[in-house]
Amino acid sequence: MKHLILFLSFCFVAALPAQVMIGIGDSLGQSTQGAEATAPFQQRGYLVRIAVQVGAPFPLPLIRGGIATTAQSVAGRSRVDPLVMSPNLAVNGATVETILNEQADGIIDEEVDLVLAPRTGSQIEIAEQMMPSLIVCWAGNSDVLGTVTSFDQIDASQLISVVDFTLRFGEIADRLAALGADHLVFGKIPHVTNTGILMDNDDLTSFTGTDWGLADGLLTTAAVGVLLRLGLDDGSILDDPNFVLDPVESATIRDRIDAINQIVDLKAAEHGAAVADINPVFAAVKENPIQVGGITVSTKFLGGAFSLDGVHPGSFGHAVIANVFINALNDQYGTSIPPLSDFQLLGILLNDRVVDKDGDGRLSGRPFNGLLETLGIVLGITGDLNDFSPASQAFTADPMRGERFLERYRQVTGRLPQPGESRRDEAIRALKHCFGAAG
């Protein structure tokens, strides 16, 4: 009976007059995964899931990439169909300031041009040229994400101030509300200290075999974990505060995100808009990993909630996020948009190639879809040919694996060691590139 009700509900919503849905935002809206944002990833984003459930047409600005591309640069990346004018306006890396002011100018030399073409203008300006009935806006993530993704400068210095966020997000909210859409939903900023890119000493032990002396309460990044696991550093990197978050920095980040999320709540209430908050879901999964059909999904690195970069959700994570937004819309407006059913979620989970289904620490991955996915095999984190059966032997440290990674990185990217650069420094530069911390 439950599935019959869901089916009838979907038919009812899909039979409504065609909805005009638009998406405003950043890498989460563009569906960046594994530090790249190309067609295979874009088609599995939370905005696409919402549009399907609503019954709204949602053509995408699909992007083709290559084996060495990342979403940090348009080099080697192009639009599949440059004439598609997509209602998904979200741009990887967009901040609340650039959503308002960064202009697509028709010359494809920035991500904003690649996504918004053939239109010109900023995200908000293009939205104002449309007549949407549903607006989904998840903005501000890029204003805090650098605190954990900068790799060699992870701290609280990259946080946007509450004053600046209030000013810019307030303008975004006011201008979107002025469009008179029937339904408007804003997303709260996730607590980035709960993302899979961060590792504590227990995580390091699980991933590398030792905690390398990382003290309780300190966090480092998965990219550093990879560096250590490949034998490209002797552990001294953890003595450098630029590669470690201390408890004070972590608390500063959490407090700032709480403060700016209060602004999201206030502006949404002012305009009678819905608010989607993914934080309780991520917190619950962090505390108690999901068990579905023998598959465990956690928020840890390679745990399945996040993609290969440890920051952006994978396909299953996006489906869960879509339900949070759908439920928020239904609660605020009394609509009956059907969330994705348990059956749909299971199907997405089973087909998500960045979920470790057999728990052996390696994913099947999606090679040739960007630099990190391509090099995942030599990094020892992808390449599981049968992800439903544990490997007979767990990953073991190999002193030559680091050399093979650097050799393969040079071959794929054409980037050679810089004059006077040490092996360790080259490895740091290469992993920053792979994880999207540098273009």
C-alpha positions in Angstrom: 0.0 0.0 0.0 2.9 2.4 0.9 4.4 2.0 -2.6 0.9 2.5 -4.2 0.5 5.7 -2.4 3.9 6.9 -3.5 3.2 6.0 -7.1 -0.2 7.8 -7.1 1.4 10.8 -5.4 4.1 11.0 -8.0 1.5 10.8 -10.8 -0.5 13.6 -9.2 2.5 15.9 -8.9 3.8 15.1 -12.4 0.3 15.9 -13.8 0.4 19.4 -12.4 1.1 22.2 -14.9 4.7 22.3 -15.9 6.9 23.7 -13.1 9.7 26.1 -13.7 12.4 25.2 -11.2 15.7 26.9 -10.9 18.8 26.1 -8.8 21.1 28.7 -7.3 24.3 27.9 -5.6 27.8 26.4 -5.8 29.6 23.0 -6.2 26.8 21.2 -4.3 24.3 22.4 -6.9 26.5 21.8 -9.8 27.1 18.3 -8.3 30.8 18.3 -8.1 32.1 14.9 -7.1 35.7 13.7 -6.8 36.8 17.3 -7.4 35.3 17.3 -10.9 31.9 18.4 -12.2 31.1 16.6 -15.5 28.1 14.9 -17.0 28.2 11.6 -15.1 28.2 13.5 -11.8 25.9 16.4 -12.8 23.1 14.0 -13.7 23.1 12.6 -10.2 22.8 15.8 -8.2 20.2 16.7 -5.6 18.7 19.3 -7.8 18.0 16.8 -10.5 16.4 14.4 -8.0 14.1 17.2 -6.8 13.2 18.2 -10.3 12.2 14.6 -11.2 10.1 14.3 -8.0 8.4 17.6 -8.8 7.9 16.8 -12.4 9.8 19.9 -13.6 11.9 19.9 -16.8 15.5 20.4 -15.8 18.0 20.3 -18.7 21.6 20.6 -17.5 24.7 22.4 -18.7 26.4 19.1 -19.2 30.2 19.3 -19.2 32.7 16.8 -20.8 36.1 16.5 -19.2 39.1 14.2 -19.4 41.4 12.0 -17.4 43.3 15.0 -15.9 40.6 17.6 -15.4 39.2 19.2 -12.2 36.4 21.6 -11.6 39.0 24.2 -10.6 39.8 25.0 -14.2 38.1 25.0 -17.6 41.2 23.6 -19.2 40.3 20.4 -21.1 36.6 20.8 -20.3 33.8 21.9 -22.6 30.0 21.9 -22.8 28.3 18.9 -24.4 25.7 21.3 -25.9 26.7 24.9 -25.6 23.2 26.1 -26.6 21.3 24.6 -23.7 20.1 27.3 -21.4 19.9 25.4 -18.1 17.7 26.3 -15.1 20.5 25.0 -13.0 22.6 28.1 -12.4 24.8 26.7 -9.6 28.5 27.2 -10.3 31.4 25.3 -8.6 33.2 27.6 -6.2 30.5 30.2 -6.2 30.4 32.3 -3.0 27.5 34.5 -1.8 29.4 37.4 -3.4 30.0 35.8 -6.8 26.4 34.6 -7.0 25.5 38.3 -7.0 28.3 39.7 -9.0 30.4 37.2 -11.0 29.5 37.7 -14.7 29.4 35.1 -17.4 30.6 37.1 -20.4 30.4 34.6 -23.2 34.1 33.9 -23.3 34.6 30.4 -21.8 37.6 31.0 -19.5 36.0 30.6 -16.1 33.6 28.0 -14.6 30.8 30.6 -14.5 31.0 30.9 -18.3 31.1 27.2 -18.8 27.9 26.7 -16.7 25.8 29.7 -17.6 26.5 30.0 -21.3 25.0 31.0 -23.7 23.5 33.4 -21.2 25.5 36.3 -19.8 25.3 37.9 -16.4 25.5 36.6 -12.8 23.5 33.8 -11.3 21.1 36.2 -9.6 20.7 38.4 -12.7 19.9 35.4 -14.9 17.4 34.2 -12.3 15.7 37.6 -12.5 15.2 37.1 -16.2 13.2 33.9 -15.6 9.8 33.3 -14.1 10.3 30.4 -11.7 7.6 28.7 -9.7 10.1 26.9 -7.5 13.5 28.2 -6.4 16.1 26.0 -4.7 19.0 28.1 -3.3 21.9 26.5 -1.4 24.4 29.3 -1.1 27.4 30.0 1.2 29.1 26.6 1.3 32.1 27.9 -0.6 32.4 30.7 2.0 33.4 28.2 4.7 34.7 25.2 2.8 38.3 26.5 2.4 38.8 25.9 6.1 39.1 22.2 5.5 40.0 21.9 1.8 43.0 24.2 1.6 45.3 21.2 2.5 48.4 23.2 3.5 46.4 26.0 5.3 43.5 24.4 7.0 42.3 26.8 9.8 39.6 29.3 10.4 41.1 32.1 8.4 39.0 31.4 5.3 35.7 31.9 7.0 33.4 34.6 5.8 32.5 37.2 8.4 28.9 37.2 9.8 28.6 40.8 8.6 29.6 40.0 5.1 27.4 36.9 5.0 24.4 38.8 6.3 24.8 41.6 3.7 25.3 39.3 0.7 23.0 36.4 1.6 20.4 39.0 2.6 20.5 40.5 -0.9 20.3 37.1 -2.5 17.3 36.1 -0.4 15.5 39.5 -1.0 16.0 39.4 -4.8 14.9 35.8 -5.1 11.8 36.4 -3.0 11.0 39.4 -5.2 10.6 37.0 -8.1 7.3 35.8 -6.7 7.8 32.1 -7.0 5.2 29.9 -5.5 7.8 28.0 -3.5 11.3 29.0 -2.3 13.7 26.9 -0.2 17.0 27.8 1.2 19.7 25.3 2.4 21.6 25.7 5.6 25.4 25.4 5.5 26.7 22.0 6.5 29.2 21.7 9.3 32.3 21.2 7.3 34.1 19.6 10.3 31.8 16.6 9.9 32.8 15.9 6.3 34.8 12.9 5.2 37.9 14.9 4.3 38.9 15.3 7.9 40.6 12.5 9.9 41.3 12.0 13.6 44.0 9.7 15.0 41.6 6.7 14.9 40.8 7.4 11.2 44.5 7.7 10.4 45.1 4.4 12.1 42.4 2.7 10.1 43.6 4.2 6.8 47.4 3.9 7.2 48.0 1.4 10.0 49.3 4.0 12.5 48.1 7.3 14.0 51.5 8.9 13.3 51.4 10.6 16.7 48.4 12.8 15.9 47.1 13.9 19.3 43.5 13.5 20.5 41.4 16.4 19.4 43.5 17.2 16.3 42.3 16.7 12.8 44.1 16.4 9.5 42.9 15.9 5.9 42.4 12.7 3.9 44.9 14.2 1.4 47.5 14.1 4.2 46.4 10.6 5.0 47.1 9.6 1.4 50.5 11.3 1.5 51.4 9.3 4.6 50.0 6.0 3.3 52.0 6.4 0.1 55.2 6.8 2.1 55.7 10.3 0.7 56.2 11.9 4.2 57.6 10.5 7.5 54.9 12.0 9.7 56.6 15.3 10.3 53.9 17.0 8.2 51.6 16.7 11.2 53.9 18.9 13.2 53.1 21.8 10.9 49.9 23.5 12.1 49.0 24.4 8.6 48.1 20.8 7.9 46.2 20.3 11.2 43.0 21.6 12.7 43.2 22.1 16.5 40.2 22.2 18.8 40.1 25.9 18.9 40.0 26.3 15.2 37.4 23.5 14.9 35.2 25.3 17.5 35.6 28.6 15.6 34.5 27.0 12.4 31.4 25.4 14.0 30.4 28.6 15.8 30.7 30.7 12.7 28.6 28.2 10.7 26.0 28.3 13.4 25.9 32.0 13.3 25.5 32.3 9.6 22.8 29.6 9.6 20.8 31.8 12.0 20.9 34.4 9.2 19.5 31.8 6.8 16.7 31.0 9.2 15.9 34.7 9.7 15.8 35.6 6.0 13.7 32.5 5.2 11.3 33.4 8.0 11.1 37.0 6.7 10.0 35.7 3.3 8.0 32.7 4.4 10.4 30.4 2.7 11.3 26.8 3.5 14.6 25.8 5.1 16.4 22.6 4.4 18.9 21.5 7.1 21.2 18.6 6.3 23.2 18.9 9.5 21.0 16.6 11.7 21.2 13.9 9.0 25.0 14.1 8.7 25.3 14.2 12.5 23.1 11.1 12.9 25.1 9.2 10.2 28.4 10.2 11.8 27.2 8.9 15.1 25.5 5.8 13.8 26.5 4.8 10.2 23.6 3.6 8.1 23.2 -0.2 7.5 21.3 -1.0 4.3 21.2 -4.5 2.9 24.6 -5.3 4.4 26.2 -2.1 3.2 27.5 0.4 5.7 27.4 4.1 4.8 29.3 6.5 7.1 30.6 10.1 6.9 34.3 8.9 7.1 36.6 9.2 4.1 35.6 6.5 1.6 32.6 5.8 3.9 30.0 6.4 1.1 28.3 9.6 2.2 30.8 11.7 0.4 32.5 11.3 -3.0 36.2 10.5 -3.5 37.3 14.0 -2.5 35.8 13.6 0.9 33.9 16.9 0.7 31.2 16.7 -2.0 28.4 14.1 -1.6 28.3 11.1 -3.8 25.2 10.0 -5.7 23.6 8.4 -2.6 24.5 11.4 -0.5 22.8 13.7 -3.1 19.7 11.5 -3.0 19.5 11.8 0.8 19.9 15.6 0.4 17.1 15.8 -2.1 14.7 14.2 0.4 15.7 16.8 3.0 14.8 19.6 0.6 11.6 17.9 -0.5 10.5 17.4 3.1 11.3 21.0 3.9 9.1 22.2 1.0 6.3 19.9 2.0 6.4 21.0 5.6 6.5 24.7 4.8 4.0 24.8 2.0 1.7 21.8 2.6 2.7 20.3 -0.7 2.8 16.6 -1.4 6.0 16.2 -3.4 7.0 12.5 -3.1 10.4 12.0 -1.5 12.5 9.3 -3.0 11.3 6.0 -1.7 13.4 3.5 0.2 13.4 1.3 -2.9 14.7 4.2 -5.0 17.4 5.0 -2.4 18.5 1.4 -2.3 18.8 1.3 -6.1 20.9 4.5 -6.0 23.1 3.1 -3.3 23.8 -0.1 -5.1 24.8 1.7 -8.2 26.9 4.4 -6.5 30.5 3.6 -7.4 32.0 5.6 -4.5 30.2 3.5 -1.9 32.4 0.7 -0.5 29.8 -2.0 -0.6 32.1 -4.8 0.7 33.9 -2.8 3.4 37.4 -3.6 2.2 38.6 0.0 2.0 38.6 0.3 -1.8 35.9 1.6 -4.1 35.1 0.6 -7.7 35.4 4.3 -8.6 34.8 6.0 -11.9 38.2 6.1 -13.7 38.8 8.7 -16.5 36.2 11.1 -15.0 38.7 13.7 -13.8 42.1 13.6 -12.2 41.3 12.2 -8.8 39.1 9.4 -10.1 41.8 8.5 -12.7 44.6 8.3 -10.2 42.5 6.6 -7.6 43.8 3.2 -8.6 47.4 4.1 -8.1 46.5 5.8 -4.9 45.0 2.5 -3.7 41.5 3.9 -3.0 39.7 2.7 -6.1 39.9 -0.1 -8.6 37.8 -2.7 -6.8 36.6 -4.9 -9.6 34.1 -6.7 -7.5 32.8 -4.3 -4.8 30.4 -6.9 -3.5 33.1 -9.3 -2.3 35.9 -8.2 0.1 39.4 -8.3 -1.2 41.4 -11.3 0.1 44.1 -9.0 1.3 43.8 -5.5 2.7 45.8 -2.6 1.4 49.4 -2.7 2.7 52.0 0.0 2.6 54.3 -0.2 -0.4 57.4 2.1 -0.5 57.2 2.1 -4.2 53.6 3.2 -4.4 54.4 6.8 -3.8 56.9 6.8 -6.7 54.4 5.1 -9.0 51.8 7.8 -8.1 54.2 10.7 -8.9 55.3 9.0 -12.1 51.7 8.5 -13.2 50.7 12.0 -12.1 53.5 13.5 -14.3 52.4 11.3 -17.2 48.7 12.2 -16.9 49.1 16.0 -16.3 52.3 16.8 -18.0 53.4 18.6 -14.8 57.0 17.9 -14.0 59.0 18.6 -10.8 59.8 22.3 -10.4 63.4 23.4 -10.2 64.7 22.7 -6.7 61.5 21.0 -5.6 61.8 18.1 -3.2 59.9 14.8 -3.7 57.7 15.6 -0.7 56.9 19.1 -2.0 56.0 17.7 -5.4 53.8 15.2 -3.8 52.0 17.9 -1.8 51.5 20.0 -4.9 50.2 16.9 -6.8 47.7 15.9 -4.1 46.4 19.5 -3.8 45.7 19.3 -7.5 44.1 15.9 -7.3 41.8 16.9 -4.4 40.8 20.2 -6.0 42.7 22.5 -3.7 44.6 23.9 -6.6 43.8 24.2 -10.3 
